[in-house]
Amino acid sequence: MTHRQVSLMLATSLGLALAASVSAQERTPPAPHCMDAVGVQEVEQASPRSIALRAASGQAYRIDFSEDCPGVRGATSLKLEVPAGWACGRPSERVVVDGRHCGITAVTPLQDRDYASVARDSDRLRTATLPAVTIRERREIRRSFGGSPSYCFATRNVRAWSSDPQGMLVETNPRRNGGHRYYRVELGSHCRQLDRAPQLSFHSGLQNGLICGNPGDRIMTAEFETDDLRGESIAPLPQYTRGSCTIQAVYPASSQASN
């Protein structure tokens, strides 16, 4: 069997580009769980024994290695060598990271929530291992985790929201959030305030304007105060009580009805 190699090359602006020597004919996977390696959009790594990828179709996958294979996010040369451009977890498949060969043992489809968790942890690890920077000018430099549009949304781009038993569905400007219009927001517990809150706001735990499911991310709500005991001589004015709901997870939703 002739094995066609699919090469993944890190690009400076887009993060990942794919060049593949595969046929342009209609492609049928060898098995339902196989990942089409042509047009892979993103690669994340939160553990040396696996990576997470998002295919051109938008479906996310996890690739497990036979042994530790660190350094995928920081690699200058990254290749995915799989037969006919399909990654299925066969013995012949491997990822080449800066010349190091890492055997693939399994390929598994991922839910968007699980992919977002890997991407978030990947960003945290990458930030923690960045080299030290020497500051030559006396000016304030603010550091924070960089949010990926794959699993974060900017508070300033929120257009609308709705609550349901699963938490919240937030609508954003897709041009400002990596092409995603809707995001699923899961809460740490049922937030009854959402059903009657006249207004709410999102608070970023890292104070960078991004909601990613990081520690400290929460929703701030305001409710009408029902027992206003002020004197009758004073005209009634709306009174509010403040509350907050902890955000547990954030990930893109494919549509308004998606979960």
RODREN-581526 format. One record per residue: x, y, z of N, C-alpha, C, CB in turn; residue in three letters; residue number from 1. Coordinates in steps of 0.05 Angstrom, whole numbers, padded with zeros to 5 digits. Glycine has a CB too. Example, Ala and Ser with C-alpha at 12.3 -4.5 7.8 and 13.67 -1.06 7.14 Angstrom:
<recs>
REC     nx     ny     nz    cax    cay    caz     cx     cy     cz    cbx    cby    cbz type seq
REC  00264 -00114  00156  00246 -00090  00156  00264 -00066  00156  00226 -00089  00181  Ala   1
REC  00257 -00045  00142  00273 -00021  00143  00258  00001  00157  00282 -00012  00114  Ser   2
</recs>
This chain:
<recs>
REC     nx     ny     nz    cax    cay    caz     cx     cy     cz    cbx    cby    cbz type seq
REC  00017 -00024  00000  00000  00000  00000  00018  00025  00000 -00019  00000  00025  Met   1
REC  00011  00044 -00016  00025  00069 -00017  00014  00088  00004  00024  00081 -00045  Thr   2
REC  00031  00097  00021  00023  00116  00042  00028  00144  00033  00037  00110  00069  His   3
REC  00007  00160  00032  00010  00188  00025  00014  00204  00050 -00014  00198  00008  Arg   4
REC  00033  00221  00050  00039  00237  00074  00024  00263  00074  00069  00242  00077  Gln   5
REC  00012  00269  00097 -00002  00294  00101  00015  00311  00120 -00031  00290  00111  Val   6
REC  00024  00335  00111  00042  00351  00127  00027  00374  00139  00065  00361  00110  Ser   7
REC  00030  00378  00166  00019  00401  00180  00042  00420  00185  00005  00392  00207  Leu   8
REC  00039  00445  00176  00060  00465  00180  00049  00488  00195  00072  00473  00153  Met   9
REC  00063  00496  00217  00053  00518  00233  00057  00544  00216  00069  00520  00259  Leu  10
REC  00035  00560  00215  00036  00585  00200  00037  00608  00220  00012  00588  00182  Ala  11
REC  00050  00630  00213  00054  00652  00232  00029  00666  00239  00074  00671  00221  Thr  12
REC  00010  00669  00220 -00014  00685  00226 -00038  00668  00232 -00020  00703  00203  Ser  13
REC -00042  00646  00219 -00066  00630  00222 -00062  00608  00243 -00074  00618  00196  Leu  14
REC -00037  00602  00251 -00033  00582  00271 -00027  00555  00259 -00056  00580  00289  Gly  15
REC -00042  00547  00238 -00037  00521  00226 -00047  00521  00198 -00052  00499  00242  Leu  16
REC -00030  00510  00180 -00038  00507  00152 -00032  00478  00144 -00023  00527  00133  Ala  17
REC -00047  00468  00125 -00044  00440  00118 -00038  00438  00088 -00068  00424  00125  Leu  18
REC -00017  00423  00081 -00011  00416  00054 -00013  00386  00051  00017  00427  00045  Ala  19
REC -00029  00376  00033 -00033  00348  00030 -00032  00339  00002 -00061  00341  00042  Ala  20
REC -00018  00316 -00003 -00016  00304 -00029 -00036  00282 -00032  00013  00293 -00035  Ser  21
REC -00062  00290 -00031 -00084  00271 -00032 -00102  00279 -00055 -00099  00270 -00006  Val  22
REC -00117  00260 -00064 -00135  00264 -00087 -00157  00283 -00080 -00146  00238 -00097  Ser  23
REC -00166  00299 -00100 -00188  00318 -00095 -00215  00305 -00098 -00185  00341 -00114  Ala  24
REC -00215  00278 -00103 -00241  00264 -00106 -00255  00263 -00079 -00236  00236 -00117  Gln  25
REC -00280  00254 -00080 -00296  00251 -00056 -00283  00232 -00037 -00325  00242 -00062  Glu  26
REC -00281  00239 -00012 -00266  00224  00008 -00285  00209  00027 -00247  00242  00024  Arg  27
REC -00281  00183  00030 -00297  00167  00048 -00279  00156  00069 -00311  00144  00032  Thr  28
REC -00285  00160  00095 -00268  00150  00116 -00267  00120  00117 -00277  00162  00143  Pro  29
REC -00244  00108  00124 -00241  00079  00127 -00259  00068  00150 -00213  00071  00132  Pro  30
REC -00264  00085  00170 -00280  00077  00193 -00294  00103  00204 -00264  00063  00215  Ala  31
REC -00317  00100  00217 -00331  00124  00226 -00315  00143  00244 -00356  00116  00240  Pro  32
REC -00297  00132  00260 -00282  00148  00279 -00258  00162  00267 -00273  00132  00302  His  33
REC -00251  00157  00242 -00227  00167  00230 -00229  00198  00225 -00221  00153  00203  Cys  34
REC -00206  00211  00227 -00205  00240  00223 -00193  00246  00195 -00189  00254  00245  Met  35
REC -00207  00263  00180 -00196  00273  00155 -00174  00293  00161 -00219  00285  00136  Asp  36
REC -00149  00286  00155 -00127  00303  00161 -00123  00326  00142 -00101  00287  00163  Ala  37
REC -00139  00327  00121 -00137  00348  00101 -00152  00373  00111 -00148  00339  00073  Val  38
REC -00138  00394  00115 -00151  00419  00124 -00154  00422  00154 -00177  00421  00112  Gly  39
REC -00137  00408  00170 -00138  00411  00199 -00134  00440  00206 -00117  00393  00213  Val  40
REC -00152  00450  00224 -00152  00479  00230 -00136  00486  00255 -00180  00488  00234  Gln  41
REC -00137  00469  00276 -00124  00475  00301 -00112  00451  00314 -00145  00487  00321  Glu  42
REC -00091  00455  00329 -00078  00434  00345 -00073  00444  00373 -00051  00424  00331  Val  43
REC -00082  00429  00393 -00077  00437  00421 -00065  00413  00435 -00104  00445  00434  Glu  44
REC -00049  00419  00456 -00037  00398  00472 -00037  00406  00502 -00008  00392  00463  Gln  45
REC -00050  00390  00518 -00051  00394  00547 -00037  00372  00562 -00080  00397  00556  Ala  46
REC -00029  00350  00547 -00016  00328  00559  00005  00317  00539 -00036  00305  00568  Ser  47
REC  00028  00308  00548  00048  00298  00529  00040  00272  00516  00074  00293  00544  Pro  48
REC  00019  00259  00526  00010  00233  00514 -00012  00236  00494  00001  00214  00536  Arg  49
REC -00021  00261  00488 -00043  00264  00469 -00043  00293  00458 -00070  00257  00481  Ser  50
REC -00058  00297  00436 -00063  00323  00426 -00093  00324  00418 -00045  00330  00401  Ile  51
REC -00104  00348  00415 -00131  00352  00406 -00130  00368  00380 -00149  00365  00427  Ala  52
REC -00146  00361  00361 -00146  00374  00335 -00174  00380  00327 -00132  00358  00313  Leu  53
REC -00178  00402  00311 -00204  00408  00299 -00201  00405  00269 -00214  00436  00308  Arg  54
REC -00217  00387  00257 -00216  00382  00229 -00230  00405  00213 -00229  00355  00222  Ala  55
REC -00227  00404  00187 -00239  00425  00170 -00269  00425  00172 -00231  00421  00141  Ala  56
REC -00281  00402  00179 -00310  00399  00182 -00320  00413  00208 -00318  00370  00182  Ser  57
REC -00301  00419  00226 -00309  00430  00252 -00309  00410  00274 -00335  00443  00250  Gly  58
REC -00309  00384  00267 -00308  00363  00287 -00281  00362  00301 -00315  00335  00274  Gln  59
REC -00281  00358  00327 -00256  00357  00342 -00249  00327  00348 -00259  00372  00369  Ala  60
REC -00223  00322  00350 -00213  00295  00355 -00190  00296  00375 -00204  00282  00328  Tyr  61
REC -00186  00273  00388 -00163  00269  00405 -00146  00247  00393 -00171  00261  00434  Arg  62
REC -00120  00252  00391 -00100  00233  00382 -00083  00225  00405 -00083  00244  00358  Ile  63
REC -00082  00199  00411 -00066  00188  00433 -00040  00177  00422 -00081  00167  00449  Asp  64
REC -00018  00180  00437  00008  00171  00429  00016  00146  00445  00029  00193  00433  Phe  65
REC  00035  00131  00434  00045  00106  00447  00064  00113  00470  00058  00088  00427  Ser  66
REC  00075  00137  00469  00093  00147  00490  00092  00178  00490  00123  00137  00486  Glu  67
REC  00105  00189  00510  00104  00219  00513  00114  00232  00488  00120  00228  00537  Asp  68
REC  00100  00253  00479  00107  00268  00455  00102  00297  00460  00091  00258  00430  Cys  69
REC  00119  00310  00477  00115  00338  00484  00123  00357  00462  00130  00344  00510  Pro  70
REC  00116  00382  00466  00126  00404  00448  00111  00408  00423  00153  00398  00442  Gly  71
REC  00087  00397  00420  00072  00400  00395  00064  00429  00390  00046  00383  00395  Val  72
REC  00055  00444  00411  00046  00471  00407  00070  00490  00399  00034  00482  00433  Arg  73
REC  00094  00484  00409  00116  00501  00403  00134  00491  00380  00133  00504  00427  Gly  74
REC  00125  00471  00365  00142  00459  00344  00143  00478  00320  00130  00432  00335  Ala  75
REC  00167  00478  00307  00170  00493  00282  00164  00476  00258  00198  00504  00280  Thr  76
REC  00165  00449  00261  00159  00431  00240  00141  00409  00251  00185  00419  00227  Ser  77
REC  00117  00407  00241  00097  00388  00251  00084  00373  00228  00075  00402  00268  Leu  78
REC  00087  00347  00228  00077  00330  00206  00059  00308  00217  00099  00319  00189  Lys  79
REC  00037  00304  00203  00019  00282  00209  00021  00262  00185 -00010  00292  00214  Leu  80
REC  00034  00240  00190  00038  00220  00169  00018  00197  00172  00067  00209  00170  Glu  81
REC -00002  00197  00154 -00024  00177  00156 -00031  00167  00128 -00049  00190  00170  Val  82
REC -00040  00143  00125 -00047  00132  00099 -00070  00147  00086 -00054  00103  00101  Pro  83
REC -00066  00157  00062 -00086  00170  00046 -00100  00194  00060 -00108  00150  00038  Ala  84
REC -00086  00205  00080 -00097  00228  00093 -00117  00223  00114 -00108  00246  00073  Gly  85
REC -00120  00198  00124 -00139  00191  00144 -00125  00181  00169 -00159  00169  00134  Trp  86
REC -00130  00194  00192 -00119  00186  00218 -00140  00169  00232 -00111  00211  00235  Ala  87
REC -00133  00144  00237 -00152  00125  00250 -00140  00111  00274 -00160  00105  00229  Cys  88
REC -00114  00114  00279 -00102  00099  00301 -00089  00073  00293 -00121  00094  00322  Gly  89
REC -00081  00071  00267 -00068  00047  00257 -00038  00047  00263 -00073  00044  00227  Arg  90
REC -00025  00024  00264  00003  00022  00272  00022  00039  00254  00012 -00006  00271  Pro  91
REC  00014  00044  00229  00032  00059  00211  00030  00089  00215  00025  00052  00183  Ser  92
REC  00012  00098  00231  00008  00127  00233  00026  00140  00254 -00022  00133  00240  Glu  93
REC  00034  00164  00249  00052  00178  00268  00051  00208  00264  00081  00168  00265  Arg  94
REC  00058  00222  00285  00062  00251  00284  00092  00256  00287  00046  00266  00306  Val  95
REC  00103  00273  00269  00131  00280  00270  00134  00308  00280  00145  00277  00241  Val  96
REC  00146  00311  00303  00149  00337  00317  00178  00345  00316  00138  00336  00346  Val  97
REC  00185  00364  00299  00213  00373  00297  00232  00350  00293  00222  00390  00322  Asp  98
REC  00224  00331  00276  00240  00308  00270  00236  00284  00289  00268  00315  00272  Gly  99
REC  00222  00287  00311  00216  00265  00329  00191  00251  00320  00214  00275  00358  Arg 100
REC  00192  00224  00320  00169  00208  00311  00153  00199  00335  00179  00184  00294  His 101
REC  00127  00204  00335  00109  00197  00357  00087  00179  00345  00097  00222  00371  Cys 102
REC  00087  00154  00353  00068  00135  00343  00040  00140  00353  00076  00107  00350  Gly 103
REC  00020  00138  00336 -00008  00142  00342 -00021  00116  00350 -00023  00156  00318  Ile 104
REC -00035  00115  00373 -00048  00090  00381 -00078  00092  00379 -00040  00084  00410  Thr 105
REC -00090  00116  00379 -00119  00118  00379 -00127  00146  00369 -00131  00113  00406  Ala 106
REC -00150  00147  00355 -00162  00171  00346 -00191  00170  00355 -00160  00175  00315  Val 107
REC -00200  00191  00370 -00226  00191  00382 -00240  00217  00377 -00224  00184  00412  Thr 108
REC -00265  00218  00367 -00280  00243  00365 -00284  00255  00392 -00306  00238  00351  Pro 109
REC -00284  00282  00394 -00288  00296  00419 -00312  00314  00417 -00263  00313  00425  Leu 110
REC -00326  00317  00439 -00347  00337  00442 -00334  00365  00444 -00365  00331  00467  Gln 111
REC -00349  00385  00435 -00339  00412  00436 -00331  00420  00465 -00360  00432  00426  Asp 112
REC -00346  00411  00484 -00339  00418  00512 -00312  00407  00520 -00361  00408  00531  Arg 113
REC -00306  00382  00512 -00281  00370  00519 -00258  00383  00504 -00282  00339  00513  Asp 114
REC -00262  00390  00479 -00242  00403  00464 -00235  00430  00476 -00250  00407  00434  Tyr 115
REC -00255  00445  00485 -00251  00471  00497 -00234  00468  00523 -00277  00484  00503  Ala 116
REC -00239  00447  00538 -00224  00442  00562 -00195  00437  00556 -00236  00419  00578  Ser 117
REC -00189  00421  00535 -00161  00416  00527 -00148  00442  00518 -00160  00394  00505  Val 118
REC -00162  00457  00501 -00151  00482  00491 -00145  00502  00513 -00170  00495  00471  Ala 119
REC -00162  00503  00533 -00158  00521  00555 -00134  00513  00571 -00183  00522  00574  Arg 120
REC -00131  00487  00577 -00108  00477  00592 -00082  00480  00575 -00112  00448  00600  Asp 121
REC -00084  00477  00549 -00061  00480  00532 -00051  00509  00533 -00069  00473  00503  Ser 122
REC -00069  00528  00533 -00061  00556  00535 -00048  00562  00561 -00085  00575  00530  Asp 123
REC -00058  00550  00583 -00047  00555  00609 -00018  00544  00611 -00064  00542  00631  Arg 124
REC -00014  00520  00600  00012  00508  00601  00032  00523  00584  00011  00479  00591  Leu 125
REC  00023  00532  00561  00040  00547  00543  00048  00574  00555  00027  00552  00516  Arg 126
REC  00029  00587  00569  00035  00613  00582  00055  00608  00605  00010  00626  00592  Thr 127
REC  00052  00586  00620  00069  00581  00643  00098  00575  00634  00058  00558  00659  Ala 128
REC  00102  00566  00610  00129  00558  00601  00141  00579  00582  00128  00532  00588  Thr 129
REC  00129  00602  00578  00141  00623  00562  00167  00632  00574  00121  00646  00557  Leu 130
REC  00187  00639  00557  00212  00648  00568  00210  00675  00582  00234  00650  00546  Pro 131
REC  00228  00681  00600  00228  00706  00614  00233  00729  00595  00248  00706  00637  Ala 132
REC  00221  00752  00601  00224  00776  00585  00238  00797  00601  00197  00786  00574  Val 133
REC  00259  00809  00589  00273  00832  00602  00260  00858  00594  00303  00832  00594  Thr 134
REC  00250  00873  00613  00237  00898  00608  00258  00921  00609  00215  00904  00630  Ile 135
REC  00260  00935  00587  00280  00956  00584  00268  00984  00588  00293  00954  00557  Arg 136
REC  00242  00987  00588  00230  01012  00592  00212  01012  00616  00214  01020  00567  Glu 137
REC  00210  01034  00630  00193  01036  00653  00164  01041  00645  00203  01057  00673  Arg 138
REC  00150  01020  00639  00122  01023  00632  00108  00998  00641  00118  01028  00602  Arg 139
REC  00083  01000  00647  00067  00977  00657  00061  00958  00634  00041  00986  00670  Glu 140
REC  00068  00933  00638  00062  00912  00618  00044  00892  00632  00089  00898  00608  Ile 141
REC  00020  00889  00622  00000  00872  00634 -00001  00845  00620 -00028  00885  00633  Arg 142
REC  00002  00824  00635  00002  00797  00623 -00024  00783  00630  00027  00781  00633  Arg 143
REC -00033  00767  00612 -00056  00751  00616 -00056  00728  00597 -00082  00767  00614  Ser 144
REC -00073  00708  00602 -00075  00685  00583 -00088  00695  00558 -00091  00662  00596  Phe 145
REC -00077  00687  00535 -00089  00694  00510 -00113  00675  00504 -00069  00692  00487  Gly 146
REC -00135  00687  00499 -00159  00671  00494 -00161  00662  00465 -00183  00686  00501  Gly 147
REC -00166  00637  00460 -00169  00627  00433 -00198  00631  00425 -00161  00598  00430  Ser 148
REC -00204  00640  00400 -00232  00643  00391 -00247  00617  00390 -00233  00656  00364  Pro 149
REC -00233  00594  00394 -00246  00568  00393 -00262  00563  00418 -00225  00546  00390  Ser 150
REC -00255  00575  00440 -00270  00569  00464 -00275  00594  00482 -00255  00549  00480  Tyr 151
REC -00268  00617  00473 -00273  00642  00488 -00290  00661  00473 -00247  00655  00496  Cys 152
REC -00304  00679  00487 -00317  00701  00473 -00311  00726  00489 -00348  00697  00471  Phe 153
REC -00310  00749  00475 -00304  00774  00487 -00330  00787  00498 -00291  00794  00467  Ala 154
REC -00328  00797  00522 -00352  00808  00535 -00364  00831  00518 -00346  00818  00563  Thr 155
REC -00347  00846  00505 -00356  00870  00490 -00372  00862  00465 -00333  00888  00483  Arg 156
REC -00370  00836  00457 -00383  00828  00432 -00409  00812  00436 -00364  00810  00416  Asn 157
REC -00418  00811  00461 -00443  00797  00467 -00467  00813  00456 -00447  00793  00498  Val 158
REC -00484  00799  00440 -00507  00811  00428 -00533  00805  00443 -00510  00803  00400  Arg 159
REC -00535  00779  00452 -00560  00770  00465 -00554  00745  00481 -00583  00766  00445  Ala 160
REC -00572  00737  00498 -00569  00713  00513 -00596  00702  00521 -00552  00718  00538  Trp 161
REC -00597  00676  00527 -00621  00663  00536 -00613  00641  00556 -00638  00651  00513  Ser 162
REC -00630  00635  00575 -00624  00615  00595 -00641  00590  00590 -00629  00626  00624  Ser 163
REC -00631  00567  00598 -00645  00542  00596 -00634  00524  00618 -00642  00529  00568  Asp 164
REC -00644  00499  00621 -00635  00482  00642 -00605  00475  00641 -00650  00456  00641  Pro 165
REC -00593  00478  00617 -00564  00472  00615 -00546  00496  00622 -00558  00463  00587  Gln 166
REC -00558  00519  00626 -00543  00543  00632 -00551  00567  00615 -00513  00538  00629  Gly 167
REC -00534  00575  00597 -00539  00598  00579 -00530  00592  00551 -00526  00623  00590  Met 168
REC -00543  00606  00532 -00534  00606  00505 -00529  00636  00498 -00555  00593  00485  Leu 169
REC -00505  00643  00491 -00497  00670  00486 -00493  00675  00456 -00472  00677  00502  Val 170
REC -00504  00696  00446 -00500  00703  00418 -00479  00726  00417 -00526  00712  00404  Glu 171
REC -00459  00722  00399 -00438  00742  00397 -00435  00751  00368 -00411  00731  00407  Thr 172
REC -00417  00769  00363 -00410  00777  00336 -00391  00757  00324 -00398  00806  00335  Asn 173
REC -00399  00741  00304 -00381  00720  00294 -00356  00730  00282 -00396  00703  00274  Pro 174
REC -00356  00755  00272 -00332  00766  00260 -00311  00773  00280 -00339  00791  00244  Arg 175
REC -00320  00774  00305 -00301  00782  00327 -00294  00758  00345 -00313  00804  00344  Arg 176
REC -00306  00735  00339 -00302  00711  00356 -00295  00686  00340 -00326  00706  00374  Asn 177
REC -00277  00689  00321 -00268  00666  00306 -00289  00653  00289 -00257  00646  00324  Gly 178
REC -00310  00668  00281 -00331  00656  00264 -00353  00643  00279 -00319  00637  00246  Gly 179
REC -00352  00642  00305 -00373  00630  00321 -00394  00650  00330 -00361  00616  00346  His 180
REC -00419  00644  00325 -00441  00663  00333 -00451  00656  00361 -00463  00662  00313  Arg 181
REC -00454  00630  00367 -00466  00621  00392 -00445  00607  00409 -00490  00604  00387  Tyr 182
REC -00447  00611  00435 -00430  00598  00455 -00448  00586  00477 -00409  00617  00467  Tyr 183
REC -00443  00561  00484 -00456  00549  00507 -00440  00556  00532 -00458  00518  00503  Arg 184
REC -00454  00566  00552 -00442  00573  00578 -00454  00555  00599 -00446  00604  00585  Val 185
REC -00438  00538  00611 -00447  00521  00633 -00440  00533  00660 -00435  00492  00631  Glu 186
REC -00459  00532  00678 -00456  00545  00704 -00450  00524  00726 -00481  00561  00712  Leu 187
REC -00437  00533  00747 -00430  00515  00769 -00454  00504  00783 -00412  00528  00788  Gly 188
REC -00476  00518  00784 -00501  00509  00796 -00523  00524  00782 -00501  00514  00827  Ser 189
REC -00548  00516  00788 -00571  00529  00775 -00572  00558  00785 -00597  00514  00783  His 190
REC -00573  00576  00766 -00573  00605  00771 -00601  00616  00767 -00552  00620  00753  Cys 191
REC -00617  00615  00788 -00645  00623  00786 -00648  00653  00779 -00660  00617  00811  Arg 192
REC -00627  00669  00786 -00629  00697  00780 -00632  00704  00751 -00604  00711  00791  Gln 193
REC -00622  00686  00733 -00623  00691  00705 -00652  00694  00694 -00609  00670  00690  Leu 194
REC -00670  00680  00707 -00698  00680  00697 -00712  00706  00701 -00713  00658  00710  Asp 195
REC -00703  00722  00720 -00717  00747  00726 -00698  00771  00727 -00732  00745  00751  Arg 196
REC -00674  00768  00719 -00655  00790  00720 -00661  00811  00699 -00626  00780  00717  Ala 197
REC -00665  00836  00706 -00670  00857  00686 -00644  00864  00671 -00681  00882  00699  Pro 198
REC -00621  00857  00682 -00596  00863  00669 -00575  00844  00680 -00587  00892  00671  Gln 199
REC -00554  00839  00664 -00532  00823  00674 -00506  00832  00659 -00537  00793  00670  Leu 200
REC -00484  00823  00670 -00458  00829  00657 -00440  00805  00662 -00446  00855  00668  Ser 201
REC -00420  00802  00645 -00400  00781  00647 -00374  00792  00660 -00395  00768  00620  Phe 202
REC -00364  00777  00679 -00339  00786  00692 -00317  00765  00686 -00343  00788  00723  His 203
REC -00295  00775  00675 -00273  00758  00668 -00255  00754  00692 -00257  00769  00644  Ser 204
REC -00250  00729  00700 -00233  00724  00723 -00204  00733  00719 -00233  00695  00730  Gly 205
REC -00195  00733  00694 -00168  00742  00688 -00167  00771  00681 -00156  00726  00666  Leu 206
REC -00190  00784  00681 -00192  00813  00676 -00180  00820  00649 -00178  00829  00698  Gln 207
REC -00185  00803  00629 -00176  00809  00602 -00199  00812  00582 -00157  00787  00592  Asn 208
REC -00224  00813  00593 -00247  00817  00575 -00256  00793  00561 -00240  00838  00556  Gly 209
REC -00245  00769  00567 -00252  00744  00554 -00265  00725  00574 -00227  00731  00542  Leu 210
REC -00286  00711  00565 -00299  00691  00581 -00292  00664  00569 -00330  00695  00582  Ile 211
REC -00277  00648  00584 -00266  00623  00574 -00272  00599  00592 -00236  00625  00570  Cys 212
REC -00284  00604  00615 -00287  00583  00635 -00263  00582  00654 -00291  00556  00621  Gly 213
REC -00247  00603  00655 -00225  00604  00673 -00234  00610  00701 -00205  00626  00664  Asn 214
REC -00217  00604  00721 -00225  00610  00749 -00232  00640  00752 -00202  00602  00768  Pro 215
REC -00254  00645  00765 -00263  00673  00769 -00282  00683  00749 -00239  00690  00770  Gly 216
REC -00285  00669  00726 -00306  00678  00707 -00333  00674  00719 -00303  00661  00680  Asp 217
REC -00350  00695  00717 -00377  00693  00729 -00395  00712  00715 -00376  00697  00759  Arg 218
REC -00421  00708  00721 -00442  00726  00711 -00452  00743  00734 -00465  00710  00698  Ile 219
REC -00453  00768  00731 -00464  00787  00751 -00492  00794  00743 -00446  00812  00754  Met 220
REC -00511  00790  00761 -00539  00795  00756 -00549  00817  00774 -00556  00770  00759  Thr 221
REC -00571  00830  00766 -00585  00850  00782 -00614  00842  00783 -00580  00879  00771  Ala 222
REC -00626  00843  00807 -00654  00836  00810 -00669  00860  00822 -00658  00811  00827  Glu 223
REC -00695  00862  00816 -00712  00882  00829 -00716  00874  00858 -00739  00885  00814  Phe 224
REC -00714  00894  00876 -00720  00890  00904 -00750  00892  00908 -00704  00911  00922  Glu 225
REC -00762  00871  00919 -00791  00871  00922 -00801  00885  00947 -00801  00842  00922  Thr 226
REC -00786  00885  00969 -00796  00896  00994 -00783  00923  00999 -00791  00877  01018  Asp 227
REC -00791  00943  00983 -00781  00970  00986 -00795  00984  01009 -00783  00987  00959  Asp 228
REC -00781  00989  01031 -00794  01000  01055 -00789  01030  01059 -00784  00985  01079  Leu 229
REC -00782  01044  01037 -00777  01072  01040 -00803  01088  01045 -00763  01083  01014  Arg 230
REC -00801  01112  01055 -00824  01128  01062 -00841  01135  01037 -00816  01153  01076  Gly 231
REC -00867  01139  01042 -00885  01144  01020 -00880  01171  01007 -00914  01142  01029  Glu 232
REC -00867  01189  01022 -00861  01216  01012 -00841  01216  00990 -00853  01234  01034  Ser 233
REC -00826  01193  00987 -00806  01191  00967 -00817  01176  00943 -00780  01177  00978  Ile 234
REC -00813  01187  00920 -00823  01173  00896 -00810  01146  00893 -00818  01190  00870  Ala 235
REC -00825  01125  00887 -00813  01098  00884 -00793  01097  00861 -00835  01077  00880  Pro 236
REC -00770  01086  00866 -00749  01082  00847 -00742  01052  00846 -00725  01099  00852  Leu 237
REC -00733  01042  00823 -00725  01013  00823 -00702  01008  00842 -00717  01006  00794  Pro 238
REC -00704  00987  00856 -00683  00978  00874 -00673  00951  00864 -00693  00976  00903  Gln 239
REC -00646  00947  00866 -00634  00923  00856 -00618  00909  00878 -00616  00930  00832  Tyr 240
REC -00617  00883  00875 -00598  00867  00891 -00580  00853  00872 -00613  00846  00910  Thr 241
REC -00555  00851  00880 -00534  00840  00862 -00530  00810  00869 -00508  00855  00865  Arg 242
REC -00525  00794  00848 -00519  00766  00852 -00498  00758  00831 -00544  00749  00850  Gly 243
REC -00487  00734  00834 -00468  00724  00815 -00471  00695  00812 -00439  00731  00823  Ser 244
REC -00464  00685  00788 -00465  00656  00781 -00438  00648  00770 -00489  00650  00761  Cys 245
REC -00426  00627  00780 -00400  00618  00771 -00402  00604  00744 -00388  00600  00792  Thr 246
REC -00384  00612  00726 -00383  00599  00700 -00364  00575  00701 -00374  00619  00678  Ile 247
REC -00374  00552  00693 -00358  00527  00695 -00344  00520  00669 -00375  00505  00704  Gln 248
REC -00358  00524  00646 -00347  00517  00620 -00359  00534  00599 -00353  00487  00614  Ala 249
REC -00343  00539  00578 -00352  00555  00554 -00341  00541  00529 -00341  00584  00556  Val 250
REC -00359  00539  00509 -00350  00527  00484 -00370  00535  00462 -00348  00496  00486  Tyr 251
REC -00361  00535  00437 -00378  00543  00415 -00402  00524  00412 -00363  00544  00389  Pro 252
REC -00424  00535  00405 -00448  00520  00398 -00453  00523  00368 -00473  00529  00415  Ala 253
REC -00459  00501  00354 -00462  00502  00325 -00486  00518  00316 -00464  00475  00314  Ser 254
REC -00507  00520  00333 -00531  00535  00325 -00545  00544  00351 -00550  00518  00308  Ser 255
REC -00567  00559  00347 -00581  00570  00370 -00593  00548  00387 -00603  00589  00360  Gln 256
REC -00599  00525  00375 -00611  00503  00390 -00590  00483  00399 -00632  00490  00373  Ala 257
REC -00565  00488  00394 -00544  00468  00399 -00538  00467  00429 -00519  00475  00384  Ser 258
REC -00529  00444  00438 -00519  00442  00465 -00491  00433  00466 -00537  00422  00480  Asn 259
</recs>
